[in-house]
Structure formats: structure tokens, C-alpha cells
Amino acid sequence: MLVNYLMLPLIESICWEDIEKLNLPYELNEIVEQGFVELHGCFFSKKLFSYCNSVTPDVFEDEIAFECFVNSIHIEDYVNEKYLQYSIVFCNAIIKKWNENYGNCLSVIVSLDDETLLPTIKFHLKRKGVSWLDEDNLDSSIQAVLVTTNEINKNRL
């Protein structure tokens, strides 16, 4: 798990016992439970892809850009409290679902708006030599950022 200097204190201040008690709302759980679909060498959430199935890969720079466009949620569209905590629960659920079906890694990114601190979650297939963000230079971001291929928990800090 990689975090920048803006995300680290936010992650460290989380009450992890509270996270264990949170259940995803129906709409977020549907995104997880419907699983994934492969198309044009890209992997998408079936549920999220159903909202933008008219989008074609030729308008994107690469596969990761296409995946991150489709596989993107604003957590405040689904919950009205504990935004970062629900983001972690969702990330862990989507990673767990991915790992049940695929051997390669799913890269999950949580970024917080620099003004509202509301989380956006994006995910894409981890590919050698390319990424959505410059993972070696996360501290240059004006947003709090977390990138992981593993479930997020207090033992990984």
C-alpha cells in the first residue's frame, strides 16, 4: 500500500473497529457482487460498465485510462457519512472479489478532493511499467492519495 503525506494522517486516525462494523449499502454491494467483465483487453466492473457501454477504447490514451474512466465512483453518491471508512470497506470488497477470480493484481486508488476531502475510487488492472499515477511521486499530488493491490487494514500502515 502506498500513501502520500496528505493521506497518511487520515488513514492513521481511522478507528479500524468501526470499519469492521460497516456494511456496504446495496448499490455499492451490487458493484462488487456483479463482478467483472473483460473487453478489448481491459477489465471493468460489470455494473459500472453498464452505465457507459457506449464508450469505446479508441478515445483513451491506453487501457488504464479506459479502465479508470469506467471503474470510477464518487463515494458520496452512495453514502452520506464516514466517506473514507466506506471507501476502505468498498476497496477491500472489490479487491477480495477480484482475487477470488483472477491471478493478476487489481490496482485500487483512493483520492480525496483537495477541498471537500470527498473520496473518488478508481481501479484498473496492474500492468508492468505503466500506472494511472506516478506511484514514485505521490507526494507531489495536491490530493490525499492511497494506492493498493491488497486489502487495506491497520496492519499495512
C-alpha positions in Angstrom: 0.0 0.0 0.0 1.3 3.4 -0.9 0.0 6.6 0.6 1.2 10.2 0.3 1.9 12.6 3.1 -1.6 14.0 2.9 -3.4 10.6 3.2 -1.2 9.1 5.9 -2.5 11.1 8.9 -6.1 10.5 7.7 -5.5 6.7 7.5 -3.7 6.6 10.8 -6.6 8.4 12.6 -9.3 5.9 11.5 -11.0 3.8 14.1 -10.5 0.4 12.5 -13.0 -1.3 14.8 -15.7 1.0 13.3 -14.7 -0.1 9.8 -15.3 -3.7 10.7 -18.9 -2.9 11.7 -19.7 -1.1 8.4 -21.8 -2.8 5.7 -21.8 -1.6 2.2 -25.1 -0.1 1.0 -27.0 -2.1 -1.6 -25.7 -0.1 -4.6 -22.1 -0.4 -3.6 -22.5 -4.1 -2.8 -24.1 -4.6 -6.3 -20.9 -3.2 -7.9 -18.9 -5.7 -6.0 -21.2 -8.7 -6.4 -21.8 -8.4 -10.1 -18.0 -8.9 -10.6 -16.0 -8.0 -13.7 -16.1 -8.3 -17.5 -13.2 -8.3 -19.9 -13.4 -6.3 -23.1 -10.7 -5.1 -25.5 -8.0 -6.4 -23.1 -9.5 -4.3 -20.3 -11.3 -5.3 -17.1 -14.4 -3.4 -15.9 -16.9 -3.6 -13.2 -20.0 -5.2 -14.9 -22.3 -2.8 -13.1 -20.2 0.4 -13.8 -19.7 -0.7 -17.4 -23.4 -0.9 -17.9 -23.6 2.9 -17.3 -21.1 3.7 -20.1 -21.2 0.9 -22.6 -21.3 3.3 -25.5 -17.8 4.5 -24.6 -15.1 2.9 -26.9 -11.4 2.4 -26.1 -10.2 4.4 -29.1 -10.9 7.7 -27.3 -8.5 6.8 -24.5 -4.7 7.1 -24.3 -4.3 3.5 -23.1 -6.1 0.6 -21.3 -5.6 2.1 -17.9 -7.2 5.3 -18.8 -10.2 3.4 -20.2 -10.5 1.3 -17.1 -10.2 4.2 -14.7 -12.8 6.1 -16.7 -15.3 3.3 -16.3 -14.2 1.9 -12.9 -14.7 5.1 -11.0 -17.1 6.1 -8.2 -17.6 9.1 -6.0 -18.4 7.6 -2.6 -20.7 10.4 -1.7 -23.1 9.2 -4.4 -23.7 6.1 -2.2 -23.3 7.2 1.5 -23.7 10.3 3.5 -21.3 9.8 6.3 -17.9 8.2 7.1 -16.8 8.6 3.5 -13.2 7.5 3.9 -14.2 4.5 6.0 -16.8 3.4 3.5 -14.2 3.8 0.8 -11.9 1.4 2.6 -14.7 -1.1 3.0 -15.6 -0.9 -0.7 -11.9 -1.1 -1.8 -11.4 -4.2 0.4 -14.6 -5.8 -1.0 -13.6 -5.1 -4.7 -10.1 -6.4 -4.1 -11.4 -9.6 -2.4 -13.9 -10.2 -5.3 -11.1 -9.7 -7.8 -8.8 -12.1 -6.0 -11.5 -14.8 -6.0 -11.5 -14.8 -9.8 -8.1 -13.5 -11.1 -4.5 -14.2 -10.5 -3.1 -10.8 -11.6 -3.3 -7.7 -9.4 -6.0 -5.1 -9.4 -4.7 -1.6 -8.5 -7.1 0.4 -6.5 -6.7 4.2 -6.0 -8.5 6.3 -3.4 -8.0 10.1 -3.8 -9.6 12.8 -1.7 -10.7 16.0 -3.3 -8.3 18.7 -2.1 -11.1 21.0 -0.9 -14.0 18.7 0.2 -12.0 15.6 1.1 -14.6 13.5 -0.6 -13.2 10.2 -1.9 -13.1 9.1 -5.5 -12.2 5.4 -6.1 -10.7 4.1 -9.3 -9.4 0.7 -10.2 -7.5 -0.9 -13.0 -5.5 -4.0 -13.9 -2.0 -3.5 -12.7 0.3 -3.6 -15.7 4.0 -3.7 -15.8 5.7 -0.4 -16.5 2.5 1.8 -16.5 0.2 3.2 -13.9 -2.6 5.7 -13.5 -0.5 7.8 -11.2 3.2 8.4 -10.8 3.5 6.0 -7.8 7.1 7.0 -7.1 6.0 10.7 -6.7 2.6 10.6 -4.9 3.7 13.4 -2.5 3.6 15.8 -5.4 -0.2 15.5 -5.6 -2.4 18.2 -4.0 -4.8 15.4 -3.1 -4.6 12.8 -0.4 -3.9 9.6 -2.3 -3.8 5.9 -1.5 -2.8 3.1 -4.0 -3.0 -0.5 -3.2 -3.3 -4.0 -4.6 -4.0 -5.6 -1.2 -6.8 -5.1 1.2 -6.4 -2.0 3.4 -6.1 -2.6 7.2 -4.3 -1.1 10.1 -1.5 -3.7 9.9 -0.5 -2.4 6.5 0.3 1.1 7.6 
